[in-house]
Amino acid sequence: MILGHKRKKIDVFINFGNDNILHKEFLAKPGISALDALAEVADIEFTGDESATGHDGAVVTAINGFKVDISHFWMYYIFDKNKAGWAIPMCTPDLFRVTGNTRIAWRYHIANNPKEMQRYGPLSTKSCISKIKRCNRQF
């Protein structure tokens, strides 16, 4: 511990689809971003802040070789045990700061299937297999 900055436990879940969920846990200094946490556990590609062209902040374009395309995209979620469970942050992952023990989940979504995104959270599947508590809230 340096100057009272105790490291926090971060759980990162990555749902590649087809019941393929990767879970990594590590200790990090408070204040790292969700993007930094993802980079700790996976090989990622992202576009940086392009405020001049319309988006503020980083956008993840690939995780471990699973790339975004016209029909797929990556979405991240944060688990907040003080609220309804999994929630979609209202900022890009480089702007979300980890302040305590945190669970971050990334899911590879199919863009032409909006019901999948609304019905299933970041980790659950049609067979309702998840490695941690499932939130009943509909996303």
C-alpha positions, 0 to 999 in steps of 0.5 A: 500500500502506497500513501493509502492507495489500497489496490481494489479487486476487479473482476472482468467478464468477457462474453464471446457468445455461445456460452463462452465466458472468460473471467479474469480477476486482478488487483489494481489501483483505484481510478483506472478506467474500464478500458484499462481493466479490459487491456489487463486481461485481453488483447484489445483494439479500440479507436480513441477519442474522435470528438471532431467526428462525433464520438467522445471517448474510446470505442472498443473494436476488437477483443481477443480477435472478435471484431466489430463489423456491420452485424456485431458490436461490443457493449460493456456493463458495470455491476452495482450491488447498491442498485438493480445489478448490471447497468450500462454506463452512460460513458465510454470505457476510457471515461468510467473510473473504477473506485472500488471493488468492481465487476465489469462485463463485456458482451459481443452482441449481434446488431441485427437482434435487438431483443437479445440485447434487451432480454439478456444481460451481459453474462446470461444466455438463453440457457440462463448459465452465468457464473455470477448472480444474474440480475432480473432487470431487462436491459 
